[in-house]
Amino acid sequence: MEVGQLQRRLVDYTKSLLTEGILDDQFTQLQKLQDEGNPGFLVEVVSLFFEDSEKLLNDITRALDQQSVDFKMVDAHVHQLKGSSSSMGAQKLKNACVTFRSFCDEQSMEGCLKSLQLVKQEYYDVKNKVETLFKMEKQIVAAGGSVPKTE
């Protein structure tokens, strides 16, 4: 596939992630911070986000598995995940965390468990789609092109 075609596919794919609400303008802002001086910036930021999110999801799962659930601790972990999701531009994940926090406030075990499943689903969805985005960028660079900026 030629570079121009790869670049168009990347732009279309990125726009679809924004249109579907998987990512938001915050992600676009992070993309704009990447330049020749720091070409791996976005991958680095997103990789840290994925590492932190995995740890938080494990912490939340462990906290909900306890005999006596500390909903304040669960809420603190979900709040942290919501904040980092917002900073990264993972809109659907952030929104799922907002709902999750309301169940923590109500101390609803059933609501928290359902929310945990939704949060995990949204997390893995955004992770897979952003990894696909990065693979597309690598293809463009490998073909001798430059990664186009999303408007």
RARACOR-V216141 format. One record per helix or strand of 3 or more residues. SS is the DSSP state (H for helix, E for strand). FROM is the first residue (numbers start at 1). TO is the last residue. If there is no record, write none. Layout:
SS:FROM:TO, SS:FROM:TO
This chain:
H:3:19, H:25:33, H:36:38, H:41:64, H:71:88, H:91:106, H:109:142
